[in-house]
Amino acid sequence: MQSASSTFFRSHVQFAVFVNGLLLMGLGVAMLVPALVDFGTNNRDAEHFLICAVLVGGVGSLLAAAFRQERTGTLDRRTGYLITLSAWLSVSFFGSIPLAVASIHISMTDALFETVSGLTTTGATVLSGLDTMAPGLLLWRSLLQWIGGIGIVVMALAMLPLLHVGGMQLFLSESSDVSGKTFPRVGQFARAIGAVYVGLTLACTIGLMAAGMNAFDAINHAMAAIATGGFSTKDASVGFYNSVGIEVVLIVFMTAGALPLVFYASFLMRGRRALLEDEQIIGFLGILAAAILAATVWNISEGMQPYHALRVSAFNVTSILTDTGFATTDFSTWGSFAIGLFFMLYFIGGCAGSTAGAIKVFRWQILFASALRHLRRTLSPSRVMVLTYQQRRLDDDTVSAVRNFFFMYLVTFVVLSMLAMASGLDFLSSTSAVAQGMANAGPGLGPLVGPATNFGHVPELAKWVVMAAMILGRLELATVYVVLLPDFWER
C-alpha cells in the first residue's frame, strides 16, 4: 500500500516540477535577448548569456521531459500553492546565473539578491556603475522585472489550457485578485492580461522617447515602470535626466501599473462606469493625491519652492506608493515627517490584481469598514450592519482572512526586522529595508539603504533577510507559509 507522502509526490510534486521545467525553458529563451544585444555591441558577456541560455533551457527541457504530464485533471489549491512558490524560487536561482558569471564579478549572494529583487519587482539593487555597464546586463535586469511584473504564474496560465487544466487559482494564490472573473476562461484571462501589459509597456516607451529619453533607456525604464519595479540604467535613477517631461510620463505609467490589469479591459468594454464602480481604484487615487499634497505642504514649510516641492513630491510619493522604487532625489533627507510618511506608504501599496506589492488598498478598506462596524455596534449592539465591498456582501470569513493577513504581515515584519538588526544594521535601516522588501518598493530610508545608495554594502545576512522579505511580500505570505505546514504534505 502506497504511503500518503508517495501519493502526494506523484499527484502534486511531479506536476509542479513539470511546470517549472516549462518556465525554465522560457527563461532560457529570454536569455537570448541580452545575448543578442551584447553580440551587437561586441561585449564579452554575450558568450556568458548564450551559455546560460543553453544551460537553463536544457535543464528546463530535461525536467519537462522527465515529468511530462500528458493530461491532468482539475488543478487543486495545494498544487497551485506548490507551483507558485517553487516557480519563483527556481526561476530566481537560475535567473541569477548570468549575473554571477558576468564580467561585473559579483558574488552568488549579490547575483541572487539582484535577481530576486528584479523578479519580485522590488527594484532594490546591489550594483553600482550602471551608467557604464554592458547593455545586455542592464536589459537582463529590466527583463527580470518585466517577467516578474506579468507574473511567472500568469505566464504559466497560458500553458495550462493546453494541458486541459483549469488554473485560475494560481493567479488567485499569487495576487489575491478581488476583481472577479471578468474572463470566464483561463486562456482568455491570460491573453487579456498579456495584451494590456504589452500595450502599456509600448505606450510608456513611446512616451519616454517623446520626452527626450534615448530608445534603449526608454525600453528599460518602461519595463520597470509598468512592472512597478524601479531598476534604472543610471546610478542616479530618474534624477539623472532632470526632465519634467520624463517624470510626468513615468508618474502616469507607474500609476497605471498599480491599477488592476484586468481593469483596462473592463474599461474598454464598460467605459467610465468601470472606474466609478471600482472602490479600490478610487481609494488608491485618493490616497495618492492626499500623500502628494501632504509631502508638498511639508516641503514648502521646510523652505522648498512650491513648484519644486510639488515636482519632487509628486514623483517620489507616486514611486513609493506604487512600489516602483524610482527616485529623483534623496527623500530620506526631507525630515522626520517625510520619513514617517514614506514609511507608512510602504505598507499601503497599489490595487489587487496589479503589479504593485504591499498590503494593498482593498485590505485597508475592508479593515477600516470592519473597525467602523465594530464601533457602531458598541453604541447599538442589536443593530444589524452588513459589510459590502465592490457591490458584494462580505462574509465573516473574508473579513477574518483580512485580519489574519494583517497579523501575519505585522509578525513577519517584526521578526525579519529583528534579524536585520542582528546583522548589524541600525533600527531605521533594518525596519525600512524589510518594509520596502515586503512591499517590493525599492529603496529604504536613511544613509545606508536610502535612495542615494544601494544594498551592495550591507551585511550578507541582511541581504538574505531582505530577499526573504521580497519573496514573502510578492507571494503575499500565505502562499509561502502554507507550504511549510506539516498538514500541507499529508494526504
C-alpha positions as CSV (number, residue, x, y, z in Angstrom):
1,M,0.0,0.0,0.0
2,Q,1.5,3.3,-1.0
3,S,2.1,5.9,1.7
4,A,0.4,9.3,1.7
5,S,3.7,11.0,1.0
6,S,4.3,9.0,-2.1
7,T,0.8,9.7,-3.3
8,F,1.4,13.4,-2.7
9,F,4.7,13.3,-4.7
10,R,3.0,11.6,-7.6
11,S,0.0,13.8,-7.8
12,H,1.4,17.2,-6.8
13,V,5.2,17.5,-6.9
14,Q,5.7,15.8,-10.2
15,F,3.3,18.3,-11.9
16,A,5.0,21.2,-10.1
17,V,8.4,20.1,-11.4
18,F,6.9,19.7,-14.9
19,V,5.6,23.3,-14.9
20,N,8.9,24.5,-13.5
21,G,10.6,22.9,-16.4
22,L,8.4,24.7,-18.9
23,L,9.1,28.0,-17.1
24,L,12.9,27.4,-17.2
25,M,12.7,26.7,-20.9
26,G,11.1,30.1,-21.3
27,L,13.7,31.7,-19.1
28,G,16.4,30.2,-21.3
29,V,14.8,31.7,-24.4
30,A,14.6,35.1,-22.6
31,M,18.4,35.0,-22.0
32,L,19.0,35.0,-25.7
33,V,17.7,38.7,-25.9
34,P,20.5,40.2,-23.8
35,A,22.9,37.8,-25.6
36,L,22.0,39.3,-29.0
37,V,22.3,42.9,-27.6
38,D,25.8,42.1,-26.3
39,F,26.8,40.5,-29.5
40,G,25.7,43.6,-31.3
41,T,27.9,45.7,-29.1
42,N,30.8,43.3,-29.1
43,N,30.6,42.7,-25.4
44,R,32.1,39.5,-23.9
45,D,29.1,38.9,-21.7
46,A,27.3,37.7,-24.9
47,E,29.0,34.4,-24.5
48,H,28.0,34.1,-20.9
49,F,24.3,34.8,-21.7
50,L,24.4,32.3,-24.5
51,I,26.0,29.5,-22.4
52,C,23.4,30.3,-19.6
53,A,20.6,30.2,-22.1
54,V,21.7,26.7,-23.2
55,L,22.2,25.5,-19.6
56,V,18.9,26.8,-18.2
57,G,16.9,25.8,-21.3
58,G,18.5,22.4,-21.2
59,V,17.7,21.9,-17.5
60,G,14.1,23.0,-18.2
61,S,13.8,20.6,-21.1
62,L,15.1,17.7,-19.1
63,L,12.7,18.4,-16.2
64,A,9.7,18.9,-18.6
65,A,10.5,15.6,-20.4
66,A,11.2,13.6,-17.3
67,F,8.0,14.7,-15.6
68,R,5.9,15.2,-18.6
69,Q,2.1,15.3,-18.0
70,E,0.1,14.2,-21.0
71,R,-3.2,15.1,-19.3
72,T,-4.2,16.0,-15.8
73,G,-7.4,16.8,-14.0
74,T,-8.5,20.0,-12.4
75,L,-5.7,21.7,-10.7
76,D,-6.3,21.8,-6.9
77,R,-5.4,24.6,-4.5
78,R,-2.5,22.6,-2.9
79,T,-0.8,22.1,-6.3
80,G,-1.4,25.7,-7.1
81,Y,0.5,26.9,-4.0
82,L,3.3,24.5,-4.7
83,I,3.7,25.6,-8.3
84,T,3.6,29.3,-7.3
85,L,6.3,29.1,-4.6
86,S,8.6,26.6,-6.5
87,A,8.3,28.7,-9.7
88,W,9.5,31.9,-8.0
89,L,12.3,30.1,-6.2
90,S,13.6,28.1,-9.2
91,V,13.4,31.0,-11.7
92,S,15.1,33.3,-9.2
93,F,18.0,30.8,-8.8
94,F,18.5,30.1,-12.5
95,G,17.9,33.7,-13.4
96,S,20.8,34.8,-11.2
97,I,23.4,32.6,-13.0
98,P,24.1,35.2,-15.8
99,L,24.8,37.9,-13.3
100,A,27.0,35.6,-11.2
101,V,29.2,34.7,-14.2
102,A,29.2,38.1,-15.9
103,S,32.1,40.5,-16.1
104,I,30.9,42.6,-13.2
105,H,32.3,39.9,-10.8
106,I,29.8,39.8,-8.0
107,S,29.1,37.1,-5.5
108,M,26.4,34.5,-5.9
109,T,24.5,36.1,-3.0
110,D,24.6,39.5,-4.7
111,A,23.5,37.9,-8.0
112,L,20.6,36.2,-6.3
113,F,19.7,39.4,-4.5
114,E,19.6,41.3,-7.7
115,T,17.6,38.6,-9.4
116,V,15.0,38.2,-6.6
117,S,14.7,42.0,-6.5
118,G,14.0,42.0,-10.2
119,L,11.6,39.2,-10.4
120,T,9.6,40.4,-7.3
121,T,9.6,43.9,-8.9
122,T,11.3,45.3,-5.8
123,G,14.0,47.4,-7.5
124,A,16.5,47.3,-4.7
125,T,20.0,46.9,-6.1
126,V,23.5,45.9,-5.0
127,L,25.1,47.2,-8.2
128,S,26.8,50.4,-8.9
129,G,28.4,51.8,-12.1
130,L,25.2,51.3,-14.0
131,D,25.9,54.3,-16.3
132,T,28.8,52.3,-17.9
133,M,27.5,48.8,-17.5
134,A,27.2,46.5,-20.5
135,P,23.7,46.9,-22.2
136,G,23.0,43.2,-22.0
137,L,23.2,43.2,-18.3
138,L,21.0,46.3,-17.9
139,L,18.5,44.8,-20.3
140,W,18.5,41.5,-18.4
141,R,17.7,43.3,-15.1
142,S,14.8,45.0,-16.8
143,L,13.6,41.8,-18.4
144,L,13.6,40.1,-15.0
145,Q,11.3,42.9,-13.7
146,W,9.1,42.8,-16.7
147,I,8.7,39.0,-16.4
148,G,8.1,39.3,-12.7
149,G,5.5,42.0,-13.2
150,I,3.4,39.9,-15.5
151,G,3.9,37.1,-13.1
152,I,5.6,33.9,-13.7
153,V,2.5,32.1,-12.7
154,V,0.3,34.2,-15.0
155,M,2.7,33.1,-17.8
156,A,2.1,29.5,-16.8
157,L,-1.7,30.1,-17.1
158,A,-1.2,30.5,-20.8
159,M,0.2,27.0,-21.0
160,L,-2.3,25.2,-18.7
161,P,-5.3,25.3,-21.1
162,L,-3.1,23.2,-23.5
163,L,-2.8,20.6,-20.7
164,H,-6.6,20.6,-20.1
165,V,-6.1,22.2,-16.7
166,G,-8.2,24.9,-15.1
167,G,-5.6,27.0,-13.3
168,M,-7.3,30.3,-12.2
169,Q,-6.4,29.6,-8.6
170,L,-2.7,30.0,-9.4
171,F,-3.3,33.7,-10.1
172,L,-5.5,34.0,-7.1
173,S,-2.9,32.5,-4.8
174,E,-0.3,34.9,-6.1
175,S,-2.1,38.2,-6.2
176,S,-5.2,38.0,-4.2
177,D,-7.2,39.4,-7.1
178,V,-10.6,40.6,-5.9
179,S,-11.8,41.9,-9.2
180,G,-13.7,38.7,-10.0
181,K,-13.7,36.6,-13.2
182,T,-14.2,39.2,-15.9
183,F,-13.0,36.5,-18.3
184,P,-14.6,33.1,-17.7
185,R,-11.7,31.0,-19.3
186,V,-8.2,31.0,-18.1
187,G,-6.8,31.3,-21.7
188,Q,-8.9,34.5,-22.3
189,F,-7.8,35.9,-18.9
190,A,-4.1,35.3,-19.7
191,R,-4.3,36.8,-23.1
192,A,-6.2,39.9,-21.9
193,I,-3.6,40.5,-19.1
194,G,-0.8,40.0,-21.6
195,A,-2.2,42.3,-24.2
196,V,-2.8,45.1,-21.6
197,Y,0.7,44.6,-20.2
198,V,2.5,44.8,-23.6
199,G,0.3,47.7,-24.7
200,L,1.1,49.7,-21.6
201,T,4.8,49.0,-22.0
202,L,4.8,50.1,-25.6
203,A,2.9,53.3,-24.7
204,C,5.3,54.1,-21.9
205,T,8.3,53.5,-24.2
206,I,6.9,55.9,-26.8
207,G,6.1,58.5,-24.2
208,L,9.6,58.4,-22.7
209,M,11.2,58.7,-26.2
210,A,9.0,61.7,-26.9
211,A,10.1,63.2,-23.7
212,G,13.7,63.0,-24.7
213,M,15.0,59.6,-23.4
214,N,17.0,57.5,-25.9
215,A,15.4,54.3,-27.1
216,F,17.5,51.9,-25.0
217,D,16.8,53.7,-21.8
218,A,13.2,54.2,-22.7
219,I,12.6,50.5,-23.2
220,N,14.3,49.7,-19.9
221,H,12.5,52.3,-17.9
222,A,9.2,51.5,-19.5
223,M,9.5,47.8,-18.5
224,A,10.4,48.8,-14.9
225,A,7.6,51.4,-14.7
226,I,4.8,49.1,-15.9
227,A,6.1,46.3,-13.7
228,T,6.4,48.8,-10.8
229,G,9.9,47.6,-10.5
230,G,12.3,50.5,-10.4
231,F,15.5,49.3,-11.9
232,S,17.2,52.1,-13.8
233,T,20.1,52.2,-16.2
234,K,21.6,55.1,-14.2
235,D,23.1,55.1,-10.7
236,A,21.2,58.4,-10.0
237,S,17.9,56.7,-11.2
238,V,15.5,59.1,-12.9
239,G,17.2,62.0,-11.3
240,F,19.9,61.6,-13.8
241,Y,17.7,63.1,-16.6
242,N,16.4,66.1,-14.6
243,S,13.5,66.2,-17.0
244,V,9.9,67.2,-16.1
245,G,8.6,65.5,-19.2
246,I,10.2,62.2,-18.3
247,E,9.0,62.4,-14.8
248,V,5.4,63.1,-15.8
249,V,5.4,60.2,-18.2
250,L,6.7,57.9,-15.5
251,I,4.2,59.2,-12.9
252,V,1.3,58.3,-15.3
253,F,2.6,54.8,-16.1
254,M,3.7,54.0,-12.5
255,T,0.2,54.8,-11.5
256,A,-1.1,52.7,-14.4
257,G,0.9,49.7,-13.3
258,A,-0.5,50.0,-9.8
259,L,-4.1,49.6,-11.0
260,P,-5.6,46.2,-11.7
261,L,-4.5,45.0,-15.1
262,V,-7.9,43.5,-15.8
263,F,-9.4,46.9,-15.2
264,Y,-8.2,48.2,-18.6
265,A,-10.0,45.5,-20.5
266,S,-13.1,46.2,-18.4
267,F,-12.7,49.9,-19.1
268,L,-12.7,49.3,-22.8
269,M,-15.9,47.4,-22.5
270,R,-17.8,49.4,-19.9
271,G,-16.2,52.9,-20.1
272,R,-16.1,55.3,-17.2
273,R,-18.5,53.2,-15.2
274,A,-15.8,50.6,-14.7
275,L,-13.7,53.2,-12.9
276,L,-16.5,54.7,-10.8
277,E,-17.7,51.3,-9.6
278,D,-14.2,50.1,-8.5
279,E,-13.8,51.1,-4.9
280,Q,-10.1,50.2,-4.6
281,I,-9.1,52.3,-7.6
282,I,-11.0,55.3,-6.2
283,G,-9.4,54.7,-2.8
284,F,-5.9,54.3,-4.2
285,L,-6.1,57.5,-6.3
286,G,-7.4,59.3,-3.2
287,I,-4.6,58.1,-1.0
288,L,-2.1,59.1,-3.8
289,A,-3.4,62.6,-4.0
290,A,-3.5,63.1,-0.3
291,A,0.1,61.8,0.2
292,I,1.4,64.1,-2.6
293,L,-0.4,67.0,-1.0
294,A,1.0,66.2,2.4
295,A,4.5,65.9,1.1
296,T,4.3,69.1,-0.9
297,V,3.0,71.1,2.0
298,W,5.7,69.7,4.3
299,N,8.5,70.5,1.8
300,I,7.2,74.1,1.3
301,S,7.1,74.5,5.1
302,E,10.7,73.4,5.2
303,G,11.7,76.2,2.7
304,M,11.4,74.4,-0.6
305,Q,10.0,76.4,-3.6
306,P,6.3,75.5,-4.3
307,Y,6.9,74.3,-7.8
308,H,9.9,72.2,-6.9
309,A,8.2,70.9,-3.8
310,L,5.2,69.7,-6.0
311,R,7.5,68.2,-8.6
312,V,9.7,66.1,-6.3
313,S,6.8,65.2,-4.0
314,A,4.6,64.0,-6.9
315,F,7.2,61.8,-8.4
316,N,8.7,60.2,-5.3
317,V,5.5,59.7,-3.5
318,T,4.0,58.0,-6.6
319,S,7.1,55.9,-6.9
320,I,6.9,54.6,-3.3
321,L,3.1,54.2,-3.1
322,T,3.0,52.2,-6.3
323,D,6.0,50.3,-5.0
324,T,8.1,51.2,-8.1
325,G,11.3,52.5,-6.5
326,F,12.4,55.1,-8.9
327,A,13.9,58.3,-7.3
328,T,14.8,61.8,-8.4
329,T,16.3,62.9,-5.0
330,D,17.2,61.5,-1.6
331,F,13.8,61.9,0.0
332,S,15.0,60.4,3.3
333,T,16.7,63.8,4.0
334,W,13.4,65.6,3.9
335,G,12.9,65.5,7.7
336,S,11.0,63.4,10.3
337,F,7.5,63.9,8.9
338,A,8.6,62.9,5.4
339,I,10.3,59.8,6.7
340,G,7.2,58.8,8.6
341,L,5.0,59.4,5.5
342,F,7.2,57.3,3.2
343,F,7.4,54.5,5.9
344,M,3.7,54.4,6.1
345,L,3.4,54.3,2.3
346,Y,5.5,51.1,2.3
347,F,2.6,49.3,4.0
348,I,-0.2,50.6,1.7
349,G,0.7,49.7,-1.9
350,G,-1.4,49.6,-5.0
351,C,-4.5,47.7,-6.1
352,A,-5.1,43.9,-6.0
353,G,-4.5,42.4,-9.4
354,S,-1.8,45.0,-10.3
355,T,1.9,44.6,-10.4
356,A,2.3,46.6,-7.1
357,G,3.0,44.9,-3.8
358,A,2.5,45.7,-0.1
359,I,-0.7,45.1,1.9
360,K,-2.8,46.7,-0.9
361,V,-5.7,49.2,-0.8
362,F,-8.6,46.8,-0.7
363,R,-7.4,45.2,2.6
364,W,-7.1,48.6,4.2
365,Q,-10.6,49.4,3.0
366,I,-12.1,46.2,4.4
367,L,-10.3,46.6,7.7
368,F,-11.4,50.2,8.2
369,A,-15.0,49.2,7.3
370,S,-14.9,46.3,9.8
371,A,-13.5,48.6,12.5
372,L,-16.2,51.2,11.9
373,R,-18.9,48.5,12.1
374,H,-17.4,47.4,15.5
375,L,-17.6,50.9,16.8
376,R,-21.2,51.3,15.7
377,R,-22.1,48.0,17.3
378,T,-20.6,49.3,20.5
379,L,-23.2,52.0,20.5
380,S,-26.0,49.8,19.2
381,P,-25.4,46.1,20.0
382,S,-28.7,45.0,18.4
383,R,-28.2,46.9,15.2
384,V,-27.8,44.7,12.1
385,M,-25.0,46.0,9.8
386,V,-23.9,44.3,6.6
387,L,-20.4,45.0,5.2
388,T,-20.2,45.3,1.4
389,Y,-17.3,45.7,-1.0
390,Q,-17.5,46.2,-4.8
391,Q,-21.2,45.8,-4.6
392,R,-20.8,42.4,-2.9
393,R,-21.6,41.4,0.6
394,L,-18.6,40.5,2.7
395,D,-19.0,37.4,4.9
396,D,-17.2,36.9,8.2
397,D,-14.7,34.6,6.6
398,T,-13.5,37.3,4.2
399,V,-13.1,39.8,7.0
400,S,-11.4,37.3,9.2
401,A,-9.0,36.5,6.3
402,V,-8.0,40.2,6.0
403,R,-7.4,40.4,9.7
404,N,-5.3,37.3,9.7
405,F,-3.3,38.7,6.8
406,F,-2.6,41.9,8.8
407,F,-1.5,39.9,11.7
408,M,0.9,37.7,9.6
409,Y,2.2,40.8,7.9
410,L,3.0,42.5,11.2
411,V,4.6,39.5,12.8
412,T,6.7,38.8,9.7
413,F,7.8,42.4,9.5
414,V,8.8,42.4,13.2
415,V,10.7,39.1,13.0
416,L,12.6,40.0,9.8
417,S,13.4,43.5,11.2
418,M,14.9,41.9,14.3
419,L,17.0,39.6,12.1
420,A,18.2,42.5,10.0
421,M,19.2,44.3,13.3
422,A,21.1,41.2,14.3
423,S,23.2,41.6,11.2
424,G,24.5,44.9,12.4
425,L,22.1,47.4,10.7
426,D,20.6,50.3,12.7
427,F,16.9,50.5,13.5
428,L,15.8,52.8,10.7
429,S,17.9,50.9,8.1
430,S,16.6,47.5,9.3
431,T,13.0,48.3,9.5
432,S,12.8,50.3,6.3
433,A,14.8,47.7,4.4
434,V,12.4,45.0,5.5
435,A,9.4,47.2,4.9
436,Q,10.4,48.0,1.4
437,G,11.3,44.4,0.8
438,M,7.9,43.1,1.8
439,A,6.3,46.0,-0.2
440,N,8.5,45.3,-3.2
441,A,9.2,49.1,-3.1
442,G,12.9,49.5,-3.9
443,P,14.9,52.0,-1.7
444,G,14.8,52.1,2.0
445,L,15.3,55.1,4.3
446,G,18.4,56.6,5.8
447,P,22.0,56.9,4.7
448,L,22.7,53.2,4.5
449,V,19.8,51.8,2.4
450,G,18.1,55.0,1.2
451,P,17.6,56.2,-2.4
452,A,21.0,57.8,-2.5
453,T,22.8,54.5,-2.0
454,N,22.2,50.7,-2.6
455,F,22.3,47.4,-0.8
456,G,25.7,46.4,-2.0
457,H,27.5,47.3,1.2
458,V,25.0,45.8,3.8
459,P,25.9,42.6,5.6
460,E,25.3,39.3,3.9
461,L,22.8,38.2,6.5
462,A,20.8,41.4,5.9
463,K,20.7,40.6,2.2
464,W,19.2,37.2,2.8
465,V,16.7,38.7,5.2
466,V,15.6,41.3,2.6
467,M,15.4,38.5,-0.1
468,A,13.1,36.6,2.2
469,A,11.0,39.7,2.7
470,M,10.8,40.2,-1.1
471,I,9.6,36.7,-1.7
472,L,7.1,36.7,1.2
473,G,5.8,40.1,0.1
474,R,5.4,39.2,-3.5
475,L,3.6,35.9,-2.7
476,E,1.5,37.5,0.0
477,L,2.7,35.4,2.9
478,A,0.2,32.6,2.9
479,T,1.4,31.0,-0.3
480,V,4.8,30.5,1.4
481,Y,3.6,29.7,4.9
482,V,1.0,27.1,3.9
483,V,3.7,25.1,2.2
484,L,5.7,25.0,5.4
485,L,2.8,23.4,7.4
486,P,3.1,19.7,8.0
487,D,-0.5,19.3,7.0
488,F,0.3,20.5,3.5
489,W,2.4,17.4,2.8
490,E,-0.2,14.9,4.2
491,R,-2.8,13.2,2.1
